[in-house]
Amino acid sequence: MPLTGVFFIPSNPNASTALATVTERLNSAFGEEPTLIARWALDHKLMRDTPSCLPPLSSNRSTAPKYMQFLSLSDCPTHGFIYTSQPNTAALGDTGTATPTPTPSSSQTSQPVAATTPMVMTTVPSSSTNTLYQHFVYACQPFWAHRHTVTVSGGMVYDIGDFRVRIGDVRQTQPAARLRGTVAEIEWRGPSLVTTLSAVYQSRRQPKAKAFKPHSWGGEENNEDDDSGIDMAFPDGVEEADIDAEYAVTASLIREFWAKLGVEGAREAILVPDVGKEVKERLLELKKQDKRLARTGGDDMSGRQVDEDPDPHAGVDVARQFMEIFRFNR
């Protein structure tokens, strides 16, 4: 699970975007020329709750808007992302009012961002993402209203040293076609504790292979368990605080990289709410596995099956970042 940051440079409807500027500075601001490695695309749909026809039950009723967002990323082809506001019962504090979700930090803009209720991330098979969106559009229209759809269709992916950069123009396709600006995702690809933990977790989810060995006295094959599955060593002494520290350090590296481009007026989304949540859950699960293995003295995961989606949590952190950016204060 890579560590990333997202930057959005808005543009006026009749003005050019910052895409050419960002691309030119990627080529001039660093000691090495960026390597173009792929194309990149995304699709994002935003829905918001509709006002209730009923009077509020009390004066303390939450007025914070609720959102449902659908995101598809070309670099996560196996699943889509759905980001939904928690229900009122989960968002109420001791005073009976909703707890605002922290907004993305940014030292480059003072543009206000509306507070929202806490959000919940879910991934679904890519084939189901649009089906679920259509369901909410038609079956839940009294409760949810579609606000806008934005896409990046011609994005580019560059490698520069230990960073991978995805950039593209954001075009709104609904309700009216217009350019919204330029988005840049910056991914740290250097040494990372988070990447190591994800690799260990994935290796333990893979079932061990069966070896087919012929008997020396005959030609029939004998199925025997073979410990050919890779089981990577789990780093000792890792705690949640170490993960938080790595996210903070990597955020600084990403901000330094972006600062070298000298592009002003950008909104950033890096250390957004719940970033790293799934990594911490994997850390806890790995620790529980190690305790079970220590008790049993063997592999207690012999019944592992290959999932259709090898990593359903891939991209959840960057999806949160894109969805914070693409809310567009709606």
C-alpha positions as CSV (number, residue, x, y, z in Angstrom):
1,M,0.0,0.0,0.0
2,P,1.9,3.1,-1.2
3,L,2.2,6.4,0.6
4,T,0.7,9.2,-1.5
5,G,-0.4,12.8,-1.5
6,V,-2.9,14.5,-3.9
7,F,-2.7,18.1,-5.1
8,F,-5.5,19.9,-7.0
9,I,-5.0,23.2,-8.8
10,P,-8.4,24.7,-9.7
11,S,-8.9,26.7,-12.9
12,N,-11.5,29.1,-14.1
13,P,-14.0,27.8,-16.7
14,N,-12.6,29.8,-19.6
15,A,-8.9,29.7,-18.6
16,S,-6.3,27.1,-19.3
17,T,-5.3,24.6,-16.7
18,A,-2.0,24.1,-14.9
19,L,-1.3,20.8,-16.6
20,A,1.3,22.2,-19.0
21,T,3.0,24.1,-16.2
22,V,3.2,21.1,-13.9
23,T,4.5,18.9,-16.8
24,E,7.2,21.5,-17.8
25,R,8.4,21.9,-14.2
26,L,8.6,18.1,-13.7
27,N,11.1,18.2,-16.5
28,S,13.1,21.2,-15.2
29,A,13.0,21.2,-11.4
30,F,14.9,17.9,-10.8
31,G,18.3,16.7,-11.7
32,E,16.9,13.8,-13.8
33,E,14.4,13.7,-16.6
34,P,11.0,12.1,-15.6
35,T,10.3,8.7,-17.3
36,L,6.8,8.4,-18.9
37,I,5.6,4.9,-18.0
38,A,1.9,4.7,-18.5
39,R,-1.4,6.4,-19.1
40,W,-3.8,7.0,-16.2
41,A,-7.6,7.7,-15.7
42,L,-10.2,8.0,-13.0
43,D,-13.9,8.5,-12.6
44,H,-15.6,10.2,-9.6
45,K,-19.3,10.7,-8.8
46,L,-20.5,12.8,-5.9
47,M,-23.9,12.5,-4.2
48,R,-25.2,14.5,-1.3
49,D,-28.2,14.0,1.1
50,T,-31.3,16.0,0.3
51,P,-33.0,18.2,2.9
52,S,-35.6,16.6,5.0
53,C,-39.3,17.6,4.6
54,L,-39.8,16.9,8.3
55,P,-39.0,19.5,11.1
56,P,-35.9,18.7,13.1
57,L,-36.5,16.6,16.3
58,S,-34.5,19.0,18.3
59,S,-32.4,22.2,18.0
60,N,-29.3,20.0,18.3
61,R,-29.9,18.1,15.1
62,S,-26.8,17.9,12.9
63,T,-26.8,20.2,9.9
64,A,-23.5,18.9,8.5
65,P,-24.0,17.6,5.0
66,K,-23.7,13.9,4.2
67,Y,-22.0,12.5,1.1
68,M,-21.7,9.3,-0.9
69,Q,-18.9,9.2,-3.3
70,F,-18.0,6.6,-6.0
71,L,-14.4,6.4,-7.4
72,S,-12.7,4.2,-10.0
73,L,-9.0,4.3,-10.6
74,S,-7.2,2.8,-13.6
75,D,-4.3,1.7,-11.4
76,C,-6.7,-0.3,-9.2
77,P,-8.6,-2.2,-11.8
78,T,-10.0,-5.0,-9.6
79,H,-12.3,-2.8,-7.4
80,G,-14.0,0.5,-7.0
81,F,-14.3,2.7,-3.9
82,I,-17.4,3.9,-2.1
83,Y,-17.0,6.6,0.6
84,T,-20.1,7.3,2.7
85,S,-20.9,9.5,5.6
86,Q,-21.7,7.7,8.8
87,P,-25.3,7.8,10.1
88,N,-26.2,10.3,12.7
89,T,-26.0,7.7,15.5
90,A,-22.4,7.1,14.8
91,A,-21.5,10.7,14.4
92,L,-23.1,12.1,17.5
93,G,-20.9,13.3,20.4
94,D,-21.7,13.9,24.0
95,T,-23.4,17.2,23.3
96,G,-25.7,15.6,20.7
97,T,-24.1,17.4,17.7
98,A,-22.2,15.9,14.9
99,T,-18.4,15.8,15.2
100,P,-16.9,17.5,12.2
101,T,-14.4,15.6,10.1
102,P,-11.0,17.3,9.9
103,T,-10.4,18.8,6.5
104,P,-7.3,18.3,4.4
105,S,-4.4,20.5,5.5
106,S,-2.9,23.0,3.1
107,S,-0.4,25.8,3.5
108,Q,-1.0,26.9,0.0
109,T,-4.7,28.0,0.1
110,S,-7.1,29.6,2.6
111,Q,-10.1,28.4,0.8
112,P,-12.7,27.1,3.3
113,V,-13.9,23.5,3.2
114,A,-17.2,22.5,4.7
115,A,-17.2,20.2,7.7
116,T,-18.8,16.8,7.2
117,T,-19.7,13.9,9.3
118,P,-17.1,11.1,9.6
119,M,-16.8,8.9,6.5
120,V,-16.6,5.1,5.9
121,M,-14.6,3.5,3.1
122,T,-15.8,0.4,1.3
123,T,-14.4,-1.4,-1.8
124,V,-16.5,-3.3,-4.2
125,P,-15.7,-5.3,-7.4
126,S,-15.2,-2.9,-10.3
127,S,-18.1,-4.4,-12.2
128,S,-20.4,-3.5,-9.3
129,T,-19.4,0.1,-8.8
130,N,-21.5,1.6,-11.5
131,T,-24.4,-0.7,-10.8
132,L,-24.5,0.5,-7.2
133,Y,-24.3,4.1,-8.3
134,Q,-27.3,3.6,-10.6
135,H,-29.2,2.0,-7.8
136,F,-28.8,5.0,-5.6
137,V,-29.6,7.4,-8.4
138,Y,-32.9,5.8,-9.2
139,A,-34.1,3.9,-6.1
140,C,-32.8,6.4,-3.5
141,Q,-33.5,9.6,-5.4
142,P,-35.6,11.2,-2.6
143,F,-32.7,10.8,-0.1
144,W,-29.6,11.3,-2.3
145,A,-29.0,13.8,-5.1
146,H,-26.3,13.5,-7.7
147,R,-24.1,16.7,-7.6
148,H,-21.5,16.1,-10.2
149,T,-19.3,13.7,-12.1
150,V,-15.6,14.4,-12.8
151,T,-13.1,12.4,-14.8
152,V,-9.5,12.3,-15.8
153,S,-9.3,10.5,-19.1
154,G,-5.8,11.4,-20.5
155,G,-3.6,11.4,-17.5
156,M,0.1,10.5,-17.6
157,V,2.3,8.6,-15.1
158,Y,5.9,9.6,-14.6
159,D,8.7,8.1,-12.5
160,I,11.2,10.5,-11.0
161,G,13.7,9.0,-8.6
162,D,11.8,7.5,-5.6
163,F,8.6,9.2,-6.7
164,R,5.8,8.3,-9.1
165,V,3.6,11.1,-10.3
166,R,0.2,10.8,-11.9
167,I,-1.2,14.1,-13.4
168,G,-4.1,15.0,-15.6
169,D,-6.8,17.5,-16.2
170,V,-10.1,17.1,-14.2
171,R,-13.1,17.5,-16.4
172,Q,-16.7,17.7,-15.1
173,T,-19.1,15.8,-17.3
174,Q,-22.3,16.3,-15.3
175,P,-24.4,18.3,-14.7
176,A,-22.6,20.6,-17.1
177,A,-19.4,19.9,-19.0
178,R,-16.5,22.1,-17.9
179,L,-12.8,22.0,-16.9
180,R,-12.3,22.0,-13.1
181,G,-8.5,22.1,-12.9
182,T,-5.5,19.8,-12.7
183,V,-4.8,17.0,-10.2
184,A,-1.5,15.5,-9.3
185,E,-1.0,12.3,-7.2
186,I,2.5,12.0,-5.8
187,E,3.5,8.5,-4.6
188,W,6.6,7.7,-2.5
189,R,8.3,4.5,-3.8
190,G,11.3,4.5,-1.6
191,P,11.9,2.2,1.4
192,S,8.8,2.0,3.5
193,L,7.6,0.1,6.6
194,V,4.1,0.3,5.3
195,T,5.0,-1.3,2.0
196,T,6.9,-4.1,3.9
197,L,3.9,-4.8,6.1
198,S,1.6,-5.0,3.1
199,A,4.0,-7.4,1.3
200,V,4.1,-9.7,4.4
201,Y,0.3,-9.6,4.7
202,Q,-0.1,-10.5,1.0
203,S,2.4,-13.3,1.2
204,R,0.6,-14.9,4.1
205,R,-2.7,-14.7,2.3
206,Q,-1.4,-16.9,-0.6
207,P,-2.1,-20.6,-0.3
208,K,0.9,-22.9,-0.3
209,A,1.4,-24.8,-3.5
210,K,1.0,-28.5,-3.9
211,A,4.0,-30.4,-5.2
212,F,3.5,-33.3,-7.6
213,K,6.2,-35.8,-7.3
214,P,6.4,-39.2,-9.1
215,H,7.1,-42.3,-7.1
216,S,10.5,-43.8,-7.9
217,W,8.8,-47.2,-8.4
218,G,6.0,-46.1,-10.6
219,G,4.8,-43.5,-13.0
220,E,1.8,-42.2,-10.9
221,E,2.0,-38.8,-9.3
222,N,1.8,-38.4,-5.6
223,N,0.3,-35.2,-4.2
224,E,2.3,-34.0,-1.2
225,D,2.2,-30.7,0.7
226,D,5.2,-28.6,-0.3
227,D,6.2,-25.6,1.7
228,S,6.8,-23.6,-1.5
229,G,4.7,-20.6,-0.6
230,I,6.7,-17.6,0.4
231,D,6.2,-16.6,4.0
232,M,8.0,-13.3,4.6
233,A,9.4,-12.5,8.0
234,F,7.3,-10.1,10.0
235,P,9.3,-7.1,11.4
236,D,9.6,-7.3,15.1
237,G,8.6,-4.5,17.5
238,V,6.4,-2.5,15.0
239,E,3.6,-0.5,16.6
240,E,0.9,1.8,15.4
241,A,3.0,4.8,16.4
242,D,5.7,3.7,14.0
243,I,3.1,3.7,11.2
244,D,1.9,7.2,12.2
245,A,5.5,8.4,12.2
246,E,6.2,7.0,8.8
247,Y,3.1,8.7,7.3
248,A,4.2,12.0,8.8
249,V,7.8,11.7,7.5
250,T,6.6,10.7,4.0
251,A,4.1,13.5,3.9
252,S,7.0,15.9,4.5
253,L,8.9,14.3,1.6
254,I,5.9,14.6,-0.7
255,R,5.4,18.2,0.3
256,E,9.0,19.0,-0.4
257,F,8.8,17.3,-3.8
258,W,5.7,19.4,-4.7
259,A,7.3,22.6,-3.4
260,K,10.1,22.2,-5.9
261,L,7.6,22.6,-8.7
262,G,6.6,26.1,-7.4
263,V,3.0,25.7,-8.4
264,E,0.8,28.1,-6.4
265,G,-2.9,27.9,-5.4
266,A,-3.1,24.2,-4.9
267,R,-5.2,22.3,-2.4
268,E,-3.6,19.3,-0.9
269,A,-4.9,16.1,0.6
270,I,-2.3,14.0,2.4
271,L,-2.9,13.2,6.1
272,V,-6.7,13.0,5.6
273,P,-9.0,11.4,8.2
274,D,-8.5,7.6,8.6
275,V,-5.4,7.5,6.4
276,G,-3.4,4.3,7.3
277,K,-6.5,2.7,9.0
278,E,-6.2,-0.5,6.9
279,V,-2.4,-0.7,7.4
280,K,-2.9,-0.7,11.2
281,E,-5.6,-3.3,10.9
282,R,-3.2,-5.5,9.0
283,L,-0.5,-4.9,11.6
284,L,-2.9,-6.2,14.3
285,E,-3.9,-9.2,12.2
286,L,-0.2,-10.1,11.6
287,K,0.5,-9.9,15.3
288,K,-2.4,-12.2,16.1
289,Q,-1.2,-14.7,13.5
290,D,2.3,-14.7,15.0
291,K,0.8,-15.4,18.4
292,R,-1.3,-18.3,17.0
293,L,1.8,-19.7,15.2
294,A,3.8,-19.5,18.4
295,R,1.1,-21.5,20.3
296,T,0.6,-24.1,17.6
297,G,4.2,-24.4,16.4
298,G,3.0,-24.5,12.7
299,D,1.1,-22.8,10.0
300,D,-2.5,-22.3,11.0
301,M,-3.4,-20.9,7.6
302,S,-3.4,-24.1,5.6
303,G,-6.9,-23.5,4.4
304,R,-6.1,-20.2,2.6
305,Q,-7.9,-19.7,-0.7
306,V,-7.0,-17.4,-3.6
307,D,-9.4,-14.5,-3.6
308,E,-10.7,-13.0,-6.8
309,D,-9.3,-9.7,-5.6
310,P,-5.7,-10.2,-4.4
311,D,-5.8,-7.0,-2.4
312,P,-9.2,-5.4,-1.8
313,H,-7.7,-2.6,0.2
314,A,-5.2,-1.5,-2.4
315,G,-5.6,2.2,-3.0
316,V,-7.9,3.0,-0.1
317,D,-5.6,5.8,1.2
318,V,-5.3,7.6,-2.1
319,A,-9.0,7.1,-2.7
320,R,-9.7,9.0,0.5
321,Q,-7.4,11.8,-0.7
322,F,-9.1,12.1,-4.1
323,M,-12.5,12.1,-2.5
324,E,-11.6,14.9,-0.1
325,I,-10.4,16.9,-3.1
326,F,-13.3,16.2,-5.4
327,R,-16.0,17.2,-2.9
328,F,-15.5,20.7,-4.2
329,N,-17.3,22.3,-1.2
330,R,-20.6,20.9,-2.3
